[in-house]
Amino acid sequence: MPHNPGMDRLLQDLVELMSLERLELNLFRGPSRNLGGRSTYGGQIVGQAMVAASHTVEGREPHSLHAYFLLPGDMNLPVVYEVDRLRDGGSFSSRQVQAIQHGRPILSMMASFHKTEDGFEHQASMPDVPPPEALRPWHELVDEWIDKAPDISAEARAALRADFFIEFRPVDPMNPLEPYKRGTRGEMWFRAKGRLPDDPWLHRCVLAYASDWGLLGAALRPYGRRWFESNMMVASIDHALWFHRQARADEWLLYVTDSHAAQSARGLSRGMIFDASGRLIASAAQEGLMRPMESRDTWARSIAPDSVPKA
C-alpha cells in the first residue's frame, strides 16, 4: 500500500502489515514485526492469515476462524501464506490457510465466510464499566510501573514498552511487574491508534489482530503469574474467533475476558468484544500452555527454528 502522508507512521505500519503481497493466485507474503516478545505476536499471524483468506472470497463476510499455532514465529523473517479454496457453496465458503516460515507451517487456520442473511438475533449483555475516556492509557501505566521497578529485565521492559498498533485502556489494571492472585475476569477498551481506511475486511482483520492481546492472561490471573517469568513457558496453542456484526476497529471496543478451566499445564480463556453502544461484535476463545520450567534455556531450545517444540 502506498505511503499516506496524512496517516500516523504507526498506523501506516499497521495498514502495511495487513496489506499482503500477492505472489500467486493463492499465495501471499506478509512482513513480521518485533513487539518485544520471544517470538512473533500471534495476533499478527492470525490477522494476516485472515487477510490472505479474505482475498480469495467475494461477496461473503467472514464469520469464524479456527487456528492452531504450530511453531513460534521468527520475527526476523516474512511469513508466506498459502490458501486452499476448500469449498464455495450456495451460502458458505471455506478456506484453509497455512502460514509458513523456514519451509514449515507455523500456523494452520480454517476460516468460513457467509452470505449475509436475515434471521433470529440475541446476544449477551455488555457489563457496566467506566468509559474509555475515564481510564488511563496502557502506556502511561507502563511508564509508572517501570519507574517503580528499575531492576526489571530488558526483555520485560521491551515487551511492556513495545510500539503496539492498538491503544488499550484496562478497566482494572494489574501491574504485571507486581502480580497478585485475582479473579479470572477482566475488561479493557481498545482501538487502532488512528483512523483506518474504510475497507470492512481491514477492520475485521485488525480486530483479529487485536483479539490475541491479553486473552491468555485471563487463565494466568488466578495464579499471579506472568508470561515473561524465566521459570514459565507461556504460549498460545490455538485461537478461535467468531464475527457477529460489523464494527470499526478504530473506534472504542470493549474486550471482556475470563477463564473457566485450567488443567494439565493448559488454560482455556474466552472473550466477548462489544462496541460502545453495547452490540456484541465478536467472540473469542483460546487455549494456552502455562508450564512451569526449570530454566530459561529450556525455553530457548524450544523456540529454535531448527527444533520442534515438544508440547
Secondary structure, 3 states (H helix, E strand, C coil): CCCCCCCCHHHHHHHHHCCCEEEECCEEEECCCCCCCCCCCHHHHHHHHHHHHHCCCCCCEEEEEEEEECCCCCCCCCEEEEEEEEEECCCEEEEEEEEEECCEEEEEEEEEEECCCCCCCCCCCCCCCCCHHHCCCHHHHHHHHHHCCCCCCHHHHHHHCCCCCEEEEECCCCCCCCCCCCCCCEEEEEEECCCCCCCHHHHHHHHHHHCCCCCCHHHHHHHCCCCCCCCEEEEECEEEEEECCCCCCCCCEEEEEEEEEEECCEEEEEEEEEECCCCEEEEEEEEEEEEECCCHHHHHHHCCCCCCCCC
